[in-house]
Amino acid sequence: MVPPFSLRTVPTNQGMVEIIINELGAVEMATILIPLNRLYDRAVLEAAKDWLYRPATMNGVPVKFRKSVRISFK
């Protein structure tokens, strides 16, 4: 989701967010590791709440895990 303001302000760089994914594959927590700008960072953190993943497993049992995700805006 891109915040509803002028596309001329879209940064051309990349950021990174770290997420904690629970045993069900849902994002429990998101933290900005490499910021873009305040508005985009907020949008990324809000969007991350809806991301779903296949959970990691250990010995066949789903486990909580940490993942870094690169975010690119052009």
Secondary structure by P-SEA (a helix, b strand, c coil): ccccccccccccbbbbbbbbbccccccccccccccccaaaaaaaaaaaaaccccccccccbbbbbbbbbbbbcc
